[in-house]
Amino acid sequence: MRKMLRRGVPVLLFVALTATACSSGSDDAMNDMDAPPVQYVEDEDELDLDEDDIDGSDEEEEQNEEKDGEATEEDGVDEAVADLVEREVYLFDQNGLVVPQTIMVPKNIEVLQQSLEYLVEGGPVTELLPSGFKAVLPPGTEMNVNLKDGVATANFSEEFREYDPKMEREIVEAITWTLTQFETVESVKIQINGYEQKVMPHQNTPIGEGVSRKDGINLETAGLVNLVNSESVTLYFLGDNGEYTYYVPVTRSVASGLDNPYQVAVEELLSGPLPNTSYRLLSDIRGATLLDEPIFQDGVVTLNFSEELLTGIETTTVSETALNMLALTLTEQEGVEEVALLVEGNEEVMMESGEVVETLTRPKDINTGKY
């Protein structure tokens, strides 16, 4: 089944979108806004590391030898660039939200430890930080990571305790979501100087049994009041720092016992960001509704929207940002690998680029900083 973009061709998606800001409870027009770049890839191109590769117990042979520090070119590709790989790290934006950023890092067999090193203030991420973003771990923090049975245990040095207490939960989220980008990591435990932490040092955030993506990220606290009889769904909206837009995951509480989790996720996404939050998020999906209950089969969830999903010139296409929000949100649901999209039952749905949308897969990278 053909994906949205052909494999191996990096593409930056820039779209002009009009988004609805909900923090003030009114509609603000957002014009000439650049959409965050996203790449869609074939499934076999997604990062898939064996557990032995991650914990370093079965080191692979070096594929590129250093030659006295000299950079060579082969087929027009600089060897120094070829030795870089994409890595997703979770950083703080100007609102204190935990936001994924895709950066280029040197190849390293200790990928879990390396990923956390790029969360340290004053560390290697410093020169790569997009405008308005900052690292989440205190300066000088060192760590090592052990992976066993799907649990990554991050052992931090004493400097780890020097974090801002007000950002305690967000720091746990950044660590957890950075490590769980790897398929072999299901949950995360935290140690300090070799001692396992049942709660975080300052605000006593519970972490003893391990933290996973099911515990959420950027929790919305202004929605459902009865948290006892509720479940969580992670949605992707747009953040804006005045220079560019980027995708922001938020976890929302919804009433429990709902039969179709895919319908819940889509309907919550269509409802937009909550209006009474301290930060401002945007959406590029306005007025659309689901015409049928989503169907899930063999890893593919099929969605049939009303024609209001169509925007662009003469309202005949779907914006790339809307497609990305749907792909990111739905693939957070367990087992969902692809999203099939229909409008008024029509399978011939066009992107703004002129290509036909057949299935959406989760982006290989988001928020690359190449704006």
C-alpha positions as CSV (number, residue, x, y, z in Angstrom):
1,M,0.0,0.0,0.0
2,R,1.5,3.3,-1.0
3,K,2.4,5.8,1.7
4,M,2.0,9.5,1.4
5,L,5.6,10.2,0.3
6,R,8.1,7.9,-1.4
7,R,10.7,6.4,0.8
8,G,14.2,7.9,0.9
9,V,13.2,11.4,-0.3
10,P,13.4,13.8,2.6
11,V,10.7,16.4,2.3
12,L,10.0,19.5,4.2
13,L,6.3,20.3,4.3
14,F,5.6,24.0,4.5
15,V,2.0,25.0,4.4
16,A,0.1,28.2,5.0
17,L,-2.6,27.4,7.6
18,T,-5.2,29.3,9.4
19,A,-5.4,27.9,12.9
20,T,-7.9,28.4,15.7
21,A,-6.4,29.6,19.0
22,C,-8.5,28.5,22.0
23,S,-6.7,29.9,25.0
24,S,-8.8,33.0,25.1
25,G,-12.0,31.2,24.2
26,S,-12.3,33.1,20.9
27,D,-11.2,32.6,17.3
28,D,-7.9,34.2,16.3
29,A,-6.9,34.1,12.6
30,M,-3.4,32.7,12.1
31,N,-2.1,33.6,8.6
32,D,1.0,32.7,6.8
33,M,2.1,30.1,9.3
34,D,4.7,27.6,8.3
35,A,3.8,24.0,9.1
36,P,6.4,21.9,10.9
37,P,8.3,19.6,8.5
38,V,7.5,15.9,8.6
39,Q,8.7,12.9,6.7
40,Y,6.6,9.9,6.0
41,V,8.4,6.6,5.4
42,E,7.8,3.0,4.6
43,D,7.4,0.8,7.7
44,E,10.7,-1.0,7.2
45,D,12.6,2.3,7.4
46,E,11.4,3.0,10.9
47,L,13.9,2.7,13.7
48,D,14.0,-0.9,14.9
49,L,16.8,-1.8,17.2
50,D,17.4,-5.1,18.9
51,E,17.8,-5.1,22.6
52,D,21.3,-6.3,22.3
53,D,22.1,-3.3,20.1
54,I,20.7,-0.9,22.6
55,D,22.4,-2.1,25.8
56,G,25.7,-2.7,24.0
57,S,26.0,-6.4,24.9
58,D,26.4,-7.3,21.2
59,E,28.5,-4.6,19.6
60,E,28.3,-4.3,15.9
61,E,31.4,-3.7,13.8
62,E,32.3,-0.2,12.8
63,Q,31.1,0.5,9.3
64,N,33.0,3.7,8.7
65,E,36.7,3.9,9.6
66,E,38.2,7.3,10.5
67,K,41.0,8.3,8.2
68,D,43.3,10.8,10.0
69,G,40.3,13.1,10.5
70,E,39.9,13.7,6.8
71,A,36.4,14.0,5.4
72,T,35.9,12.1,2.1
73,E,33.0,12.1,-0.3
74,E,31.2,9.2,-1.9
75,D,28.4,9.6,-4.3
76,G,28.2,13.3,-3.3
77,V,27.6,12.5,0.4
78,D,30.1,13.9,2.9
79,E,31.3,11.1,5.2
80,A,30.9,13.3,8.2
81,V,27.2,13.8,7.4
82,A,26.8,10.1,6.7
83,D,27.9,9.3,10.3
84,L,25.0,11.2,11.7
85,V,21.6,9.7,12.6
86,E,18.3,11.3,13.5
87,R,17.3,11.1,17.2
88,E,14.1,12.4,18.9
89,V,14.6,14.3,22.1
90,Y,12.0,15.9,24.3
91,L,12.7,19.5,25.4
92,F,10.9,22.4,27.0
93,D,9.3,25.1,24.9
94,Q,8.8,28.7,26.0
95,N,5.5,27.6,27.8
96,G,7.2,24.8,29.7
97,L,5.5,22.2,27.5
98,V,7.4,19.0,26.7
99,V,7.9,18.9,23.0
100,P,9.7,16.4,20.7
101,Q,12.5,17.7,18.5
102,T,14.3,15.7,15.9
103,I,18.1,16.4,15.9
104,M,21.1,14.9,14.1
105,V,23.6,13.1,16.4
106,P,26.7,11.0,15.8
107,K,26.2,7.3,15.5
108,N,26.6,5.7,18.9
109,I,25.9,2.1,20.0
110,E,24.8,3.4,23.4
111,V,21.7,5.1,21.9
112,L,19.8,5.2,25.2
113,Q,22.5,7.0,27.1
114,Q,23.3,9.2,24.2
115,S,19.7,10.3,23.9
116,L,19.6,11.4,27.5
117,E,22.9,13.2,27.2
118,Y,21.1,15.5,24.7
119,L,18.6,16.5,27.4
120,V,21.4,18.1,29.6
121,E,21.7,21.9,29.8
122,G,25.1,22.9,28.6
123,G,25.6,19.5,26.9
124,P,25.8,18.6,23.3
125,V,22.3,19.8,22.6
126,T,23.2,23.4,23.2
127,E,24.2,24.3,19.7
128,L,21.1,22.4,18.3
129,L,18.4,24.1,20.4
130,P,15.7,25.8,18.2
131,S,14.7,29.3,19.2
132,G,12.6,29.3,22.4
133,F,13.5,25.8,23.5
134,K,15.7,24.7,26.3
135,A,17.2,21.4,27.8
136,V,15.5,19.7,30.7
137,L,18.2,18.3,32.9
138,P,20.5,20.3,35.2
139,P,24.1,21.2,34.0
140,G,26.7,18.5,34.7
141,T,24.2,15.7,35.0
142,E,25.7,12.4,34.0
143,M,24.0,9.1,33.5
144,N,24.1,5.5,32.3
145,V,21.2,3.4,31.1
146,N,20.5,-0.3,31.5
147,L,17.8,-2.1,29.5
148,K,16.3,-5.4,30.7
149,D,13.0,-7.0,29.8
150,G,11.7,-3.8,28.2
151,V,12.5,-1.6,31.3
152,A,15.2,1.1,30.8
153,T,16.7,2.1,34.1
154,A,18.4,5.5,34.0
155,N,21.0,6.0,36.7
156,F,21.7,9.7,37.2
157,S,24.6,11.5,39.0
158,E,24.0,13.7,42.0
159,E,23.7,16.8,39.8
160,F,20.3,15.5,38.7
161,R,18.7,16.7,42.0
162,E,19.3,20.3,41.0
163,Y,16.3,20.6,38.7
164,D,13.5,23.1,39.1
165,P,11.0,21.5,41.5
166,K,8.1,23.1,39.6
167,M,9.1,21.2,36.5
168,E,9.4,17.8,38.2
169,R,6.7,15.9,36.4
170,E,7.6,17.4,33.0
171,I,11.2,16.2,33.5
172,V,10.0,12.7,34.1
173,E,7.9,13.0,30.9
174,A,10.8,14.2,28.9
175,I,13.0,11.3,30.1
176,T,10.3,8.7,29.5
177,W,9.2,9.8,26.1
178,T,12.8,10.2,24.9
179,L,13.7,6.7,25.9
180,T,10.4,5.1,24.8
181,Q,10.9,6.3,21.2
182,F,12.8,3.0,20.9
183,E,10.5,0.0,20.3
184,T,12.4,-2.2,22.8
185,V,11.7,0.3,25.7
186,E,8.3,-0.1,27.3
187,S,8.9,1.8,30.6
188,V,11.5,3.7,32.5
189,K,12.8,3.7,36.0
190,I,15.0,6.3,37.6
191,Q,18.0,5.9,40.0
192,I,20.3,8.5,41.6
193,N,23.8,7.3,42.4
194,G,22.6,3.7,42.0
195,Y,19.6,4.1,44.4
196,E,16.2,3.4,42.9
197,Q,13.8,6.3,43.4
198,K,10.2,5.4,44.4
199,V,9.3,9.1,44.1
200,M,11.1,12.1,42.6
201,P,13.3,14.1,45.1
202,H,11.3,17.4,45.4
203,Q,7.6,17.1,44.7
204,N,7.3,13.3,45.4
205,T,6.0,12.5,41.9
206,P,5.5,8.7,42.0
207,I,7.9,6.7,39.7
208,G,8.6,3.5,41.7
209,E,6.9,1.0,39.4
210,G,8.2,2.6,36.2
211,V,6.8,5.2,34.0
212,S,5.5,4.7,30.4
213,R,3.8,6.7,27.7
214,K,0.5,5.5,29.2
215,D,1.2,8.0,32.0
216,G,0.8,10.8,29.5
217,I,2.6,14.0,28.6
218,N,1.6,17.7,29.1
219,L,-1.4,16.6,31.1
220,E,-4.5,18.8,30.6
221,T,-5.9,19.5,34.0
222,A,-8.7,21.9,33.1
223,G,-11.0,19.4,31.4
224,L,-12.8,16.4,33.0
225,V,-13.3,16.9,36.8
226,N,-14.0,13.3,37.8
227,L,-10.6,11.8,37.2
228,V,-11.6,8.5,39.0
229,N,-13.8,7.3,36.2
230,S,-11.7,8.6,33.3
231,E,-9.2,7.4,30.7
232,S,-6.5,9.2,28.9
233,V,-5.9,10.0,25.2
234,T,-2.9,11.7,23.7
235,L,-3.6,14.3,21.0
236,Y,-1.3,16.4,18.8
237,F,-1.9,20.1,18.4
238,L,0.3,23.0,17.2
239,G,2.5,25.3,19.2
240,D,3.7,28.7,18.0
241,N,6.6,30.7,19.3
242,G,6.3,33.6,16.8
243,E,8.9,32.2,14.4
244,Y,7.5,28.8,13.5
245,T,4.9,26.2,14.5
246,Y,5.6,22.8,15.9
247,Y,3.6,19.7,17.0
248,V,2.8,19.4,20.7
249,P,1.5,16.2,22.3
250,V,-1.0,16.7,25.2
251,T,-2.8,14.0,27.2
252,R,-6.5,14.7,27.9
253,S,-8.8,12.9,30.4
254,V,-12.0,11.5,28.9
255,A,-14.9,9.5,30.4
256,S,-14.0,5.9,30.7
257,G,-16.0,3.0,29.2
258,L,-16.3,4.4,25.7
259,D,-16.4,1.6,23.2
260,N,-14.3,2.9,20.3
261,P,-11.0,4.5,21.4
262,Y,-10.2,5.6,17.8
263,Q,-13.5,7.6,17.6
264,V,-12.7,9.1,21.0
265,A,-9.2,10.2,19.9
266,V,-10.5,11.7,16.6
267,E,-13.5,13.5,18.3
268,E,-11.3,15.0,21.0
269,L,-8.8,16.1,18.3
270,L,-11.6,17.7,16.4
271,S,-12.9,19.5,19.5
272,G,-9.5,21.4,19.6
273,P,-7.3,22.5,22.4
274,L,-9.0,23.3,25.7
275,P,-9.8,27.1,26.0
276,N,-8.9,27.5,29.7
277,T,-5.3,26.5,29.8
278,S,-2.3,28.7,30.6
279,Y,-0.7,28.1,27.2
280,R,-1.8,28.7,23.7
281,L,-2.2,25.8,21.3
282,L,-3.7,25.8,17.8
283,S,-5.5,23.4,15.5
284,D,-5.7,23.1,11.7
285,I,-8.8,21.0,11.7
286,R,-12.0,23.1,11.8
287,G,-15.6,22.0,11.6
288,A,-15.1,18.5,10.3
289,T,-17.0,15.6,11.7
290,L,-16.8,11.8,11.5
291,L,-19.6,10.3,9.3
292,D,-19.0,6.7,10.4
293,E,-17.5,4.9,13.4
294,P,-13.8,4.3,12.7
295,I,-13.0,0.8,11.6
296,F,-9.8,-0.9,12.9
297,Q,-8.4,-4.0,11.1
298,D,-4.9,-5.4,10.7
299,G,-3.2,-2.3,12.1
300,V,-5.1,0.1,9.9
301,V,-7.8,2.5,11.2
302,T,-10.2,3.8,8.6
303,L,-11.8,7.3,9.1
304,N,-14.6,8.8,7.0
305,F,-14.9,12.6,7.4
306,S,-17.4,15.2,6.3
307,E,-16.3,17.5,3.5
308,E,-15.4,20.2,6.1
309,L,-12.0,18.4,6.4
310,L,-11.2,19.8,3.0
311,T,-9.4,23.2,2.9
312,G,-6.9,24.8,0.5
313,I,-7.7,26.2,-2.9
314,E,-11.5,25.9,-3.6
315,T,-11.7,23.5,-0.5
316,T,-10.6,20.5,-2.5
317,T,-7.5,19.4,-0.5
318,V,-6.5,18.4,3.0
319,S,-3.8,20.5,4.7
320,E,-0.5,18.7,5.6
321,T,-0.8,19.9,9.2
322,A,-4.2,18.3,9.5
323,L,-2.9,15.1,8.1
324,N,0.1,15.1,10.5
325,M,-2.1,15.8,13.5
326,L,-4.3,12.8,12.6
327,A,-1.4,10.5,11.9
328,L,0.4,11.4,15.1
329,T,-2.7,11.2,17.3
330,L,-4.0,7.9,15.9
331,T,-0.7,6.1,15.9
332,E,-0.5,6.8,19.7
333,Q,-3.3,4.3,19.9
334,E,-2.1,0.8,20.6
335,G,-1.7,-1.3,17.5
336,V,-2.4,1.4,15.0
337,E,0.3,1.5,12.3
338,E,-1.6,3.3,9.4
339,V,-4.6,5.6,8.9
340,A,-6.8,5.3,5.9
341,L,-8.7,8.5,5.0
342,L,-12.0,9.1,3.3
343,V,-14.0,12.2,2.8
344,E,-17.8,11.7,2.2
345,G,-16.9,8.1,1.4
346,N,-14.5,9.1,-1.4
347,E,-11.1,7.5,-1.3
348,E,-9.6,10.0,-3.7
349,V,-8.5,12.6,-1.1
350,M,-5.9,15.0,-2.3
351,M,-3.0,16.6,-0.4
352,E,-2.1,20.2,-1.0
353,S,0.9,18.9,-2.9
354,G,-1.4,17.3,-5.4
355,E,-0.7,13.7,-4.3
356,V,-3.5,11.4,-3.4
357,V,-3.7,10.4,0.2
358,E,-4.1,6.6,0.5
359,T,-2.7,5.8,4.0
360,L,-0.9,7.8,6.6
361,T,1.9,6.4,8.7
362,R,3.5,7.9,11.7
363,P,6.1,10.5,10.7
364,K,9.7,9.4,10.9
365,D,10.7,12.7,12.4
366,I,8.8,15.8,13.6
367,N,9.9,19.3,14.6
368,T,13.2,19.1,12.9
369,G,14.0,22.8,13.4
370,K,14.5,23.3,9.6
371,Y,12.0,26.1,9.2
